[in-house]
Structures are given as structure tokens and as C-alpha cells.
Amino acid sequence: MNKAILMGRLTRDPEVRYSQGENPIAVARFTLAVDRRFKRANDQQTADFISCVTFGKTAEFVEKYFRQGMKMAAVGRIQTGSYTNKEGQKVYTTDVVLEEIEFAESKAASNNGSNYGQSGFNNDFKPEPSSAMGDGFMNIPDGIDEELPFN
């Protein structure tokens, strides 16, 4: 079994490229800073910086809604690989290929000290918690023309 569950903050905006070919597919790459649970004596590093990649609709979702500093919860698998660089040296890689991604905090909480409101992120959408139902879900206002980023 190969399953990785991560929660951390993006170290920078996701980098998205599209594959070549007849049906281009979005490929998003980014690094998550994941806090360590325990700190050893004399250990300066309190987070691990984990290289992540995602594809297709999930990559487009990440590109549209996530910015540097935002907290993300994600599930995927660890994948290793290798390639030969320009100098002829073999380089080994380890990435987490993410298949499920969710927001890990509210927009207001992640906006404190973050600049993700810039770069075209839509700040007009501000759902309110449902007071009528009391079920913890948020009401989605009528008139949203774009497709929701989940199934």
C-alpha cells in the first residue's frame, strides 16, 4: 500500500504547465511545508518541504484557488523516479502525486498574513455558515455561473 496524507502550507504559488499532444493535461507542481509533530533536541528545522504534483482537473483546481501561504490537506501516493541531467549525472526524484485536495482552513484565517487575495483570486465569493440548518455547511449563493471545482 502506498498512501500519503499531508497537511501544510504552500511555499509559493503552484506552477502549472500543460502536457503536449492532442489532449493537453494540466500538471501542477508545488511544495508543501508540513510541520513536524515532534522536535528533537538541537533540531532547527520544524517543517519538512515536500514536493507535490497533481494532474488534470485537480491541477486546474489548485491553479485557480490556491496561493502561497494557504493551508492544504491532501491525499496521494509517493512516487520515485530518475532522469539524467545536462551534465550527464543521474538525478533521483521523490514526489507525492496528489489525488485529493481540500482547503484546510477558512479563507479569512489563511488571508491573515497572506497575499493570495492578489493574483486574480476571486475575493467576491464569501459564503456564510448556514444559520437555518445548523448543519455546519455553507450556503452557496445563487447566480454562480462557473462550474464548482468538485464532483
C-alpha positions as a Markdown table, in Angstrom:
| # | Residue | x | y | z |
|---|---|---|---|---|
| 1 | Met | 0.0 | 0.0 | 0.0 |
| 2 | Asn | 1.3 | 3.5 | -0.9 |
| 3 | Lys | -0.7 | 6.3 | 0.6 |
| 4 | Ala | 0.4 | 9.7 | 1.8 |
| 5 | Ile | -1.7 | 12.2 | 3.8 |
| 6 | Leu | -0.4 | 15.7 | 4.1 |
| 7 | Met | -1.4 | 19.0 | 5.6 |
| 8 | Gly | 0.7 | 22.0 | 5.1 |
| 9 | Arg | 1.2 | 25.5 | 3.6 |
| 10 | Leu | 2.2 | 26.2 | 0.0 |
| 11 | Thr | 5.7 | 27.7 | -0.1 |
| 12 | Arg | 4.9 | 29.6 | -3.3 |
| 13 | Asp | 2.1 | 29.8 | -5.9 |
| 14 | Pro | 1.6 | 26.5 | -7.8 |
| 15 | Glu | 3.5 | 26.2 | -11.1 |
| 16 | Val | 1.1 | 24.9 | -13.8 |
| 17 | Arg | 2.1 | 23.6 | -17.2 |
| 18 | Tyr | 0.2 | 21.7 | -19.9 |
| 19 | Ser | 1.3 | 18.5 | -21.4 |
| 20 | Gln | 1.9 | 18.3 | -25.2 |
| 21 | Gly | -0.2 | 16.3 | -27.5 |
| 22 | Glu | -3.7 | 16.1 | -28.9 |
| 23 | Asn | -5.3 | 16.4 | -25.5 |
| 24 | Pro | -3.2 | 18.6 | -23.2 |
| 25 | Ile | -3.4 | 17.8 | -19.5 |
| 26 | Ala | -2.7 | 20.3 | -16.7 |
| 27 | Val | 0.2 | 19.5 | -14.5 |
| 28 | Ala | 0.6 | 21.5 | -11.2 |
| 29 | Arg | 3.8 | 21.4 | -9.2 |
| 30 | Phe | 4.3 | 22.9 | -5.8 |
| 31 | Thr | 6.0 | 22.4 | -2.4 |
| 32 | Leu | 4.1 | 22.0 | 0.9 |
| 33 | Ala | 5.7 | 23.0 | 4.2 |
| 34 | Val | 4.5 | 20.3 | 6.6 |
| 35 | Asp | 5.1 | 20.9 | 10.3 |
| 36 | Arg | 6.8 | 18.1 | 12.1 |
| 37 | Arg | 4.8 | 16.7 | 15.0 |
| 38 | Phe | 7.8 | 16.4 | 17.3 |
| 39 | Lys | 11.0 | 18.4 | 17.6 |
| 40 | Arg | 14.3 | 16.7 | 18.6 |
| 41 | Ala | 16.8 | 18.4 | 20.7 |
| 42 | Asn | 19.1 | 20.7 | 18.7 |
| 43 | Asp | 16.9 | 20.4 | 15.6 |
| 44 | Gln | 16.4 | 23.7 | 13.9 |
| 45 | Gln | 14.1 | 22.5 | 11.2 |
| 46 | Thr | 10.5 | 22.3 | 12.4 |
| 47 | Ala | 8.9 | 21.5 | 8.9 |
| 48 | Asp | 9.5 | 19.2 | 6.0 |
| 49 | Phe | 9.3 | 20.7 | 2.5 |
| 50 | Ile | 7.5 | 18.1 | 0.4 |
| 51 | Ser | 7.5 | 18.2 | -3.4 |
| 52 | Cys | 4.0 | 17.6 | -4.8 |
| 53 | Val | 2.5 | 17.1 | -8.3 |
| 54 | Thr | -1.1 | 16.8 | -9.4 |
| 55 | Phe | -2.8 | 16.3 | -12.8 |
| 56 | Gly | -5.9 | 17.2 | -14.8 |
| 57 | Lys | -8.9 | 18.8 | -13.1 |
| 58 | Thr | -7.2 | 18.6 | -9.7 |
| 59 | Ala | -4.3 | 20.6 | -11.1 |
| 60 | Glu | -6.7 | 23.2 | -12.6 |
| 61 | Phe | -8.4 | 23.4 | -9.2 |
| 62 | Val | -5.1 | 24.1 | -7.5 |
| 63 | Glu | -4.1 | 26.7 | -10.0 |
| 64 | Lys | -7.4 | 28.6 | -9.6 |
| 65 | Tyr | -7.9 | 28.5 | -5.9 |
| 66 | Phe | -4.6 | 28.1 | -4.1 |
| 67 | Arg | -1.8 | 30.7 | -3.5 |
| 68 | Gln | 1.4 | 30.9 | -1.4 |
| 69 | Gly | 0.8 | 30.6 | 2.3 |
| 70 | Met | -2.6 | 28.8 | 2.0 |
| 71 | Lys | -3.1 | 25.7 | 4.1 |
| 72 | Met | -3.9 | 22.5 | 2.1 |
| 73 | Ala | -5.0 | 19.0 | 3.1 |
| 74 | Ala | -4.1 | 16.4 | 0.5 |
| 75 | Val | -4.1 | 12.6 | -0.1 |
| 76 | Gly | -1.9 | 10.9 | -2.7 |
| 77 | Arg | 0.9 | 8.4 | -3.2 |
| 78 | Ile | 4.7 | 8.7 | -3.1 |
| 79 | Gln | 6.4 | 8.2 | -6.4 |
| 80 | Thr | 10.1 | 8.0 | -7.1 |
| 81 | Gly | 11.9 | 8.4 | -10.4 |
| 82 | Ser | 15.1 | 9.4 | -12.0 |
| 83 | Tyr | 16.5 | 11.3 | -15.0 |
| 84 | Thr | 19.9 | 12.2 | -16.5 |
| 85 | Asn | 20.6 | 16.0 | -16.3 |
| 86 | Lys | 22.5 | 18.1 | -18.8 |
| 87 | Glu | 25.8 | 17.2 | -17.2 |
| 88 | Gly | 25.2 | 13.5 | -17.7 |
| 89 | Gln | 24.5 | 12.8 | -14.0 |
| 90 | Lys | 21.7 | 10.7 | -12.8 |
| 91 | Val | 19.2 | 12.6 | -10.6 |
| 92 | Tyr | 16.8 | 10.8 | -8.3 |
| 93 | Thr | 13.4 | 12.3 | -7.5 |
| 94 | Thr | 10.7 | 11.8 | -4.9 |
| 95 | Asp | 7.3 | 13.4 | -5.3 |
| 96 | Val | 3.9 | 13.0 | -3.7 |
| 97 | Val | 1.3 | 12.6 | -6.5 |
| 98 | Leu | -1.8 | 14.1 | -5.1 |
| 99 | Glu | -5.3 | 12.8 | -6.0 |
| 100 | Glu | -7.5 | 14.6 | -3.4 |
| 101 | Ile | -7.0 | 18.2 | -2.3 |
| 102 | Glu | -9.0 | 20.3 | 0.1 |
| 103 | Phe | -8.8 | 23.6 | 1.8 |
| 104 | Ala | -7.5 | 23.2 | 5.4 |
| 105 | Glu | -8.6 | 26.5 | 6.8 |
| 106 | Ser | -11.1 | 29.2 | 6.2 |
| 107 | Lys | -10.4 | 32.0 | 3.7 |
| 108 | Ala | -10.3 | 34.6 | 6.5 |
| 109 | Ala | -7.8 | 32.6 | 8.5 |
| 110 | Ser | -5.5 | 32.0 | 5.6 |
| 111 | Asn | -5.8 | 35.6 | 4.4 |
| 112 | Asn | -4.1 | 36.9 | 7.6 |
| 113 | Gly | -0.5 | 37.5 | 6.6 |
| 114 | Ser | -1.0 | 36.0 | 3.1 |
| 115 | Asn | -1.2 | 37.7 | -0.2 |
| 116 | Tyr | -3.3 | 35.2 | -2.1 |
| 117 | Gly | -6.1 | 37.8 | -2.5 |
| 118 | Gln | -3.9 | 39.2 | -5.2 |
| 119 | Ser | -3.0 | 37.4 | -8.4 |
| 120 | Gly | -6.7 | 37.2 | -9.6 |
| 121 | Phe | -8.2 | 35.1 | -6.8 |
| 122 | Asn | -11.9 | 36.0 | -6.6 |
| 123 | Asn | -12.5 | 37.8 | -3.3 |
| 124 | Asp | -16.2 | 38.4 | -4.0 |
| 125 | Phe | -17.3 | 34.8 | -3.0 |
| 126 | Lys | -17.8 | 34.9 | 0.7 |
| 127 | Pro | -20.2 | 32.0 | 1.8 |
| 128 | Glu | -21.9 | 32.4 | 5.2 |
| 129 | Pro | -22.4 | 29.5 | 7.6 |
| 130 | Ser | -26.0 | 28.2 | 7.4 |
| 131 | Ser | -28.0 | 29.5 | 10.3 |
| 132 | Ala | -31.2 | 27.9 | 9.3 |
| 133 | Met | -30.0 | 24.4 | 9.1 |
| 134 | Gly | -27.3 | 24.5 | 11.8 |
| 135 | Asp | -25.5 | 21.7 | 10.0 |
| 136 | Gly | -22.2 | 23.4 | 9.6 |
| 137 | Phe | -22.4 | 23.6 | 5.9 |
| 138 | Met | -22.2 | 26.9 | 4.0 |
| 139 | Asn | -24.8 | 28.3 | 1.7 |
| 140 | Ile | -23.7 | 28.7 | -1.9 |
| 141 | Pro | -25.3 | 31.9 | -3.3 |
| 142 | Asp | -27.5 | 31.7 | -6.4 |
| 143 | Gly | -26.1 | 33.0 | -9.7 |
| 144 | Ile | -22.7 | 31.4 | -9.6 |
| 145 | Asp | -22.1 | 30.7 | -13.3 |
| 146 | Glu | -18.9 | 28.8 | -13.1 |
| 147 | Glu | -18.6 | 25.1 | -12.5 |
| 148 | Leu | -17.8 | 24.1 | -8.9 |
| 149 | Pro | -14.3 | 22.7 | -8.5 |
| 150 | Phe | -15.5 | 19.3 | -7.2 |
| 151 | Asn | -17.8 | 16.4 | -8.2 |
